[in-house]
Amino acid sequence: MSQQLSSINLVAPAFKGVNTEDSPIAQDPSFAEVADNAVIDKRGRIAARKGYDVITTDKTELGSGKIRTIREFRDSGGNTEVFSVGNNKILSGTTTLVDETPATYSITTDNWKIVNFNDKAYFFQRGYEPLVYDNAGGSVVKLSTVSGAAGVTSAMYGNEVLSAYGRLWTADFSSDKSTIYWSDLLIGHDWSGGTSGSIDISKVWPDGYDEIVALAAHNGLLVIFGQHSIVVYQGAEAPATMSLSDTVAGVGCVDRDTVQHTGTDVLFLSHTGLRSFGRTIQQKSMPLSTLSKTITKDLISLIQNESSFYRSVYSPEENFYLLTFVGQSTTYCFDLRGALEDGSLRVTRWPSSVFSAYERTQSGTLYVGSDQGISEYKDYQDNGESYRFKYYSPSLTFGDASKLKFIKKIKPTIVGASGEIASIKFAYDFDETYRSVAFNIPSAGTGAEFNVAQFNIDEYSGTTQQVVRKALNATGSGATVVVGLEADIDGSPLSLQEINILALVGKTV
């Protein structure tokens, strides 16, 4: 009598994101060993990320440089302008990039931070006189040239600037890493009159000497991120009387541009991974406060090897926080819809990333900067080209790692996609040489009935989407098996709903 096939169903594979920390044999099959160019969609499925569509048609002023910062300026009158920086210039526009650098103002580096404050845009970078723009003037000018400007000296040429509590705050100066200056109330060009002031926090660092990296505002608090610690002041609405509220030792911020406010929390990259300010304050330096527990070693390695710069963005529309290591062309996508049981976030990876700047506009559009200019995060091509989606499972044992398995069939269920060629990959016993079975995904509405769900409707999405089910033959044997799916994304979305694996379980090996 023939032996009955054993089955393992990977329902919503990679629902928990990538896990490169735990033993591959002991891992929950809901994790993924690889999830490249992927996101976790709103139905909990691993899906292809969107692509980028370059909207810049004239990047002459950018030359061969990269867009390093993007910022949408919007004033109370509804006037808008998009500023960016690159090629040692202040630029405006999206389709045609226009040089807005003030005359006789020399720039040799592009590490600007731009903030909006009281109907003006302010540009700060260490060692450079701050710049300012408003719609009435129509041009970017030196801060000291604004009528009524006061206290604009090299002492306040900071690398960090924060717009909060009715003031501008700046810190991280060339020769002073522990002082914070703030402007007069609602007057971003007055740094010596009214209620402007400064504070030296060198005596309150919990571990002795530290250096200010970033500032954030949260629930009436002024949050000061050092390299290796955090200092929090309460009562920041009246900075002259604000008082020390809390300190956290052993947890700091790697870079100013990793800090993102999500509305309810502040996320930042520490030397041991992505963290939540709210949870770090509650738990101090306990390991549970990390949000990237499943990829800790990967992040630490990237931090140690990053020789260029970092960029991040929070998108409520996409429900993700993107963190890019620009020098290593790697982006991690953290899903913010919910946390895992240990408090970490589900994460996927976008390799070969060209992104070098981000801005989420008031309308919800996500701008992406690169050496091609400014793009929109949309559709399913990278500026007209396809990109590779990859999913690989952890090592699967069918409940017993000691017995031999003979894989007979692999049955993927794919939602979306149209006219693409995909490949099921599988390998045994940690062999990195994968066997491959390619198959065609029919164009939407034209697939054979036995391969396509009834009426081509995805009942979970509420929209008409093709559902393709394939039964693919497999060969070989081993004690453990890894199964993957790869596809070139070229204009159509793709989600992986399920993979069913049928195998004969043999003798103990």
TORMARMAR-704338 format. One line per 4 residues: number of its first residue (from 1); their letters; for each residue x, y, z of C-alpha. Coordinates in steps of 0.001 Angstrom, whole numbers, m for minus. Layout:
N
NUM	a	X Y Z ~ ...
//
This chain:
509
1	msqq	0 0 0 ~ 1354 3430 m914 ~ 2499 5660 1897 ~ 346 8650 2750
5	lssi	1756 12075 1952 ~ 2401 14410 4858 ~ 1446 18041 4410 ~ 2697 21303 5813
9	nlva	761 24467 5108 ~ 2559 27795 5230 ~ m496 30010 5621 ~ 421 33685 5199
13	pafk	4136 32836 4944 ~ 6458 35491 6391 ~ 3537 36932 8379 ~ 6074 37633 11152
17	gvnt	8727 39032 8826 ~ 12422 38206 8596 ~ 14191 36403 11425 ~ 17950 35938 11138
21	edsp	18565 35605 14887 ~ 16959 32324 15928 ~ 18078 28839 14955 ~ 16710 28086 11470
25	iaqd	15475 24642 12583 ~ 13691 25866 15710 ~ 12067 28821 13973 ~ 8351 29424 13712
29	psfa	7480 28838 10005 ~ 5568 32127 10077 ~ 8974 33846 9919 ~ 11077 34162 6778
33	evad	14763 33593 6254 ~ 14613 36021 3307 ~ 11943 38607 2443 ~ 13480 40925 m150
37	navi	11724 43844 m1852 ~ 8721 42937 242 ~ 6259 44410 2715 ~ 3640 42860 4982
41	dkrg	318 43908 3469 ~ m2818 44850 5377 ~ m4057 41230 5203 ~ m884 39927 6856
45	riaa	568 38486 3659 ~ 4071 38987 2354 ~ 3734 41164 m731 ~ 5902 43003 m3210
49	rkgy	6791 46560 m2221 ~ 5783 49396 m4500 ~ 8300 50853 m6906 ~ 9570 54357 m7508
53	dvit	8521 56597 m10376 ~ 11024 59363 m11168 ~ 9208 62673 m11672 ~ 12308 64837 m12170
57	tdkt	12795 65536 m15871 ~ 15591 68124 m15555 ~ 18256 67355 m12960 ~ 20989 69533 m14469
61	elgs	21628 71326 m11171 ~ 21975 68009 m9364 ~ 24616 66781 m11779 ~ 25974 63400 m10723
65	gkir	25104 63983 m7062 ~ 22350 62440 m4959 ~ 19344 64110 m3425 ~ 20300 64106 265
69	tire	17259 65826 1817 ~ 13700 66580 685 ~ 11245 68834 2500 ~ 7799 70104 1594
73	frds	7239 73692 2719 ~ 3645 74769 3303 ~ 2511 78018 4903 ~ m799 79106 6417
77	ggnt	m1823 80713 3131 ~ m1673 77368 1344 ~ 1526 78179 m539 ~ 3751 75165 m1090
81	evfs	7268 74508 m2307 ~ 9403 71378 m2354 ~ 13034 71893 m1368 ~ 15848 69410 m1719
85	vgnn	19616 69452 m1357 ~ 22335 67844 m3434 ~ 25479 68646 m5391 ~ 26285 71280 m2710
89	kils	23181 73272 m3617 ~ 19805 74193 m2206 ~ 17269 73101 m4825 ~ 13563 73673 m5374
93	gttt	10968 71932 m7511 ~ 10229 68340 m8361 ~ 10187 68057 m12162 ~ 12843 70702 m12829
97	lvde	15390 71218 m10046 ~ 16222 74898 m9623 ~ 19264 76215 m7745 ~ 18113 78377 m4810
101	tpat	21509 78754 m3090 ~ 22028 82387 m2004 ~ 24612 84321 m3999 ~ 28123 84313 m2447
105	ysit	27072 81460 m147 ~ 29500 78560 m539 ~ 28441 75009 343 ~ 30810 72026 400
109	tdnw	28631 69354 2033 ~ 24944 68403 1882 ~ 24036 67305 5405 ~ 21220 69852 5774
113	kivn	18147 69461 7935 ~ 15099 71494 6874 ~ 12152 72301 9155 ~ 8977 74346 8778
117	fndk	8247 76955 11435 ~ 5757 79849 11521 ~ 5286 80108 7740 ~ 8997 79803 6978
121	ayff	11404 77015 6045 ~ 14713 76907 7936 ~ 17882 75128 6783 ~ 20501 74065 9359
125	qrgy	23859 72330 8976 ~ 26868 72268 11278 ~ 29319 75076 10603 ~ 27035 76940 8174
129	eplv	24958 80039 8798 ~ 21321 78902 8797 ~ 19165 79789 5804 ~ 15499 80748 5670
133	ydna	12741 80916 3069 ~ 9256 82392 3093 ~ 6745 82843 311 ~ 6665 86632 681
137	ggsv	10389 86950 m4 ~ 10368 84195 m2583 ~ 14011 83216 m2151 ~ 16339 81395 235
141	vkls	18426 83901 2227 ~ 20899 83929 5086 ~ 19195 84042 8479 ~ 21199 87090 9555
145	tvsg	19750 89151 6675 ~ 16151 88789 7879 ~ 14725 92022 9314 ~ 14979 91902 13118
149	aagv	17484 89032 13174 ~ 19497 88866 16400 ~ 22045 86517 17915 ~ 22775 84788 14617
153	tsam	26386 83937 15366 ~ 28590 80952 14626 ~ 27826 79673 18136 ~ 24347 78581 16990
157	ygne	25260 77076 13605 ~ 23979 73662 14664 ~ 23678 70356 12848 ~ 20346 69579 14507
161	vlsa	17250 71772 14454 ~ 13830 71110 15947 ~ 10606 73046 15479 ~ 8566 72554 18644
165	ygrl	6669 74368 21382 ~ 6562 77623 19416 ~ 10353 77857 18941 ~ 13320 76635 16993
169	wtad	15867 74588 18923 ~ 19370 73833 17694 ~ 22303 71741 18925 ~ 25366 69731 17808
173	fssd	27877 72463 17018 ~ 31416 72112 15717 ~ 33068 72755 19100 ~ 30174 72311 21536
177	ksti	28284 69018 21830 ~ 26307 69649 25028 ~ 24575 73013 24572 ~ 21096 73615 23188
181	ywsd	19937 77047 21974 ~ 16324 78069 21475 ~ 14842 81050 19650 ~ 12386 83647 20896
185	llig	8724 82604 20929 ~ 7395 82389 17339 ~ 10447 84279 16020 ~ 12868 81906 14361
189	hdws	15384 84628 13514 ~ 15816 86011 17059 ~ 18312 84057 19162 ~ 19297 86685 21727
193	ggts	16156 88648 22619 ~ 12801 88002 24276 ~ 12559 84500 25753 ~ 15389 82980 23726
197	gsid	18069 81175 25649 ~ 20337 78158 25991 ~ 21144 75298 28338 ~ 24340 73315 28885
201	iskv	23563 69688 29753 ~ 27169 68529 30108 ~ 26644 67936 33859 ~ 23511 65793 33490
205	wpdg	24692 63108 31082 ~ 24084 59862 33034 ~ 27359 58245 31933 ~ 29615 61281 32121
209	ydei	30653 62734 28779 ~ 28351 62383 25777 ~ 27507 64326 22625 ~ 24111 65528 21391
213	vala	23033 63767 18214 ~ 19340 64599 17854 ~ 16388 66401 19447 ~ 12723 65425 19568
217	ahng	9498 66716 21122 ~ 7033 64299 22695 ~ 4098 64939 25068 ~ 5461 68245 26362
221	llvi	8958 66805 26782 ~ 12195 67858 25149 ~ 14032 64642 24283 ~ 17797 64976 23871
225	fgqh	19482 61999 22218 ~ 23174 61566 22906 ~ 25409 58992 21295 ~ 25128 56661 24291
229	sivv	22389 58104 26507 ~ 19136 60070 26550 ~ 18221 63132 28613 ~ 14606 64286 28955
233	yqga	13372 67689 30143 ~ 9792 68457 31131 ~ 8057 71817 30828 ~ 9676 72595 27464
237	eapa	6811 74965 26614 ~ 8618 77426 28922 ~ 12275 76463 28445 ~ 13655 79002 30942
241	tmsl	12009 76995 33742 ~ 12036 73474 32286 ~ 13469 70808 34544 ~ 15210 67483 34209
245	sdtv	12641 64705 34028 ~ 14525 61521 33219 ~ 17766 60056 31908 ~ 18538 56732 30236
249	agvg	22074 55375 30289 ~ 23473 52955 27754 ~ 20984 53730 24983 ~ 21711 56496 22511
253	cvdr	21042 57481 18917 ~ 23284 56615 15992 ~ 22235 59466 13715 ~ 19949 62507 13626
257	dtvq	18184 61319 10487 ~ 16955 58044 11974 ~ 14593 59826 14394 ~ 10932 59754 13345
261	htgt	7819 60840 15250 ~ 4884 58505 14607 ~ 2288 60612 16420 ~ 2226 58363 19480
265	dvlf	5921 57539 19823 ~ 9411 58435 18627 ~ 11471 55800 16799 ~ 15264 56007 16552
269	lsht	18237 53830 15679 ~ 20515 52953 18581 ~ 23817 51092 18377 ~ 21953 47852 19110
273	glrs	18958 48295 16834 ~ 15736 50203 16288 ~ 14119 51468 19488 ~ 11007 53177 20750
277	fgrt	11474 56227 22938 ~ 8298 55507 24920 ~ 9278 51948 25698 ~ 12907 52850 26401
281	iqqk	11828 55409 29000 ~ 9543 52836 30652 ~ 12080 50029 30630 ~ 15343 52027 30706
285	smpl	17992 49972 28936 ~ 16318 46560 29144 ~ 16740 44495 25939 ~ 12987 44178 25445
289	stls	12810 47784 24311 ~ 14377 46951 20961 ~ 11989 46808 18000 ~ 14409 44917 15755
293	ktit	15113 41836 17844 ~ 14774 39484 14865 ~ 17602 41182 12890 ~ 19815 42617 15653
297	kdli	23126 41251 14386 ~ 22375 42345 10824 ~ 21656 45916 11952 ~ 24741 46086 14171
301	sliq	26892 44944 11249 ~ 25363 47579 8968 ~ 25890 50312 11581 ~ 29526 49339 12043
305	ness	30144 49398 8290 ~ 28139 52475 7294 ~ 30553 54999 5812 ~ 28020 57324 4192
309	fyrs	24756 58399 5849 ~ 21365 57230 7109 ~ 17863 58167 6025 ~ 14446 57247 7426
313	vysp	10777 58070 7020 ~ 7469 57234 8647 ~ 4442 56787 6377 ~ 1021 56403 8040
317	eenf	m479 55597 4632 ~ 1859 52645 4137 ~ 2072 51875 7879 ~ 5844 51521 7798
321	yllt	9090 53042 9013 ~ 11857 52842 6415 ~ 15496 52871 7513 ~ 18146 53194 4808
325	fvgq	21883 52624 5068 ~ 22753 54712 2030 ~ 26409 53690 1770 ~ 25396 50017 1702
329	stty	22322 50424 m528 ~ 20148 48594 2006 ~ 16714 49569 3314 ~ 14790 47841 6096
333	cfdl	11007 48178 6185 ~ 9433 47930 9652 ~ 5704 47256 9665 ~ 3891 49376 12280
337	rgal	477 47702 12210 ~ 1316 45623 15254 ~ 4162 44095 17221 ~ 5168 40460 17677
341	edgs	4835 38656 20996 ~ 8277 39876 22140 ~ 7494 43490 21221 ~ 9599 43614 18070
345	lrvt	8244 44788 14728 ~ 7815 42698 11610 ~ 10555 43596 9166 ~ 11484 42995 5537
349	rwps	14541 44037 3529 ~ 14949 46024 309 ~ 18418 45263 m1092 ~ 20177 47290 m3824
353	svfs	18238 50335 m2667 ~ 18945 53597 m4526 ~ 17039 55724 m1996 ~ 18999 58582 m412
357	ayer	16243 60873 937 ~ 12565 60751 1885 ~ 9673 63105 2510 ~ 6076 62285 3304
361	tqsg	3965 65242 2128 ~ 849 66589 3770 ~ m1265 64893 1092 ~ 321 61531 1902
365	tlyv	2595 61263 m1128 ~ 5929 59642 m326 ~ 8803 61346 m2143 ~ 12048 59449 m2612
369	gsdq	15389 61025 m3475 ~ 18217 59404 m5445 ~ 20851 60295 m8030 ~ 17982 60384 m10541
373	gise	16273 63270 m8755 ~ 12932 63052 m6962 ~ 10562 60101 m7334 ~ 7192 59028 m5977
377	ykdy	6787 55717 m4157 ~ 4008 54202 m6253 ~ 3040 51479 m8729 ~ 5092 48307 m9244
381	qdng	8116 49208 m11339 ~ 11388 50924 m10478 ~ 11326 53794 m12948 ~ 10037 51538 m15704
385	esyr	12187 48527 m14810 ~ 11297 45318 m13008 ~ 12692 44353 m9619 ~ 13079 40996 m7900
389	fkyy	10764 39825 m5108 ~ 12139 37003 m2957 ~ 10732 34883 m145 ~ 12495 31966 1529
393	spsl	11144 29990 4462 ~ 13103 28858 7518 ~ 14282 25245 7473 ~ 11169 23053 7654
397	tfgd	11270 19705 9460 ~ 7637 18520 9253 ~ 7799 18087 13023 ~ 10807 15755 13111
401	askl	14279 16905 12075 ~ 15662 13354 12290 ~ 13629 11821 9472 ~ 14152 11954 5736
405	kfik	11617 13879 3645 ~ 10868 13336 m31 ~ 9130 16472 m1357 ~ 6589 15522 m4023
409	kikp	4570 18669 m4681 ~ 4710 22346 m3799 ~ 1487 24295 m4213 ~ 1778 28113 m3982
413	tivg	m1264 30382 m3881 ~ m519 33840 m5292 ~ m2804 36868 m5191 ~ m2397 39491 m7896
417	asge	419 39533 m10446 ~ m348 39273 m14137 ~ 1643 37793 m16969 ~ 4766 37283 m14856
421	iasi	7156 34343 m14618 ~ 7745 33122 m11073 ~ 9931 30373 m9685 ~ 9512 28028 m6762
425	kfay	12884 27316 m5141 ~ 13729 24491 m2749 ~ 16844 23019 m1168 ~ 17597 20332 1414
429	dfde	19785 20200 4505 ~ 21102 23775 4402 ~ 22420 23401 863 ~ 22540 26861 m734
433	tyrs	22236 25424 m4250 ~ 18500 25681 m4896 ~ 16505 23629 m7333 ~ 14059 25720 m9306
437	vafn	10679 25175 m10980 ~ 9501 28094 m13098 ~ 5851 28714 m13922 ~ 3804 31324 m15702
441	ipsa	1321 33536 m13913 ~ m1405 34157 m16495 ~ m2513 37628 m17411 ~ m5455 38680 m15263
445	gtga	m8705 37334 m16638 ~ m7083 34929 m19117 ~ m5842 32079 m16924 ~ m7147 28541 m17218
449	efnv	m10014 27823 m14846 ~ m8233 25095 m12894 ~ m5353 27463 m12084 ~ m7395 30515 m11121
453	aqfn	m9799 31079 m8240 ~ m13462 31211 m9172 ~ m14436 34507 m10834 ~ m10832 35798 m10346
457	idey	m11902 37422 m7094 ~ m9790 37701 m3985 ~ m12460 37512 m1302 ~ m10196 39058 1314
461	sgtt	m9352 42284 m461 ~ m12707 43636 m1549 ~ m11260 44317 m5031 ~ m11042 42187 m8134
465	qqvv	m7679 40424 m8024 ~ m6435 37305 m9698 ~ m5785 34330 m7424 ~ m3474 31735 m8955
469	rkal	m2959 28251 m7542 ~ m283 25983 m8981 ~ 704 22369 m8244 ~ 4388 21917 m9035
473	natg	6369 18691 m8927 ~ 9472 18530 m6756 ~ 12320 16047 m6392 ~ 15080 15134 m3967
477	sgat	15204 14394 m265 ~ 16675 15584 3013 ~ 16004 15945 6708 ~ 15120 19631 6361
481	vvvg	13861 21668 3426 ~ 13763 25390 2611 ~ 11114 26574 160 ~ 11128 29922 m1583
485	lead	9389 31938 m4269 ~ 10963 34513 m6556 ~ 9322 36723 m9165 ~ 10182 39762 m11224
489	idgs	7725 42529 m10323 ~ 6964 44399 m13532 ~ 3805 46464 m13197 ~ 1493 44264 m11119
493	plsl	1206 43752 m7341 ~ 1917 40329 m5898 ~ 1007 38781 m2553 ~ 1855 35277 m1373
497	qein	m1211 33832 319 ~ m93 30274 1059 ~ 2377 27524 219 ~ 1308 23899 664
501	ilal	4080 21275 663 ~ 3401 17561 231 ~ 6108 15084 1204 ~ 6762 11484 2064
505	vgkt	8381 11075 5463 ~ 10938 8267 5441 ~ 13426 6639 7760 ~ 15476 8255 10506
509	v	18766 9653 9237
//
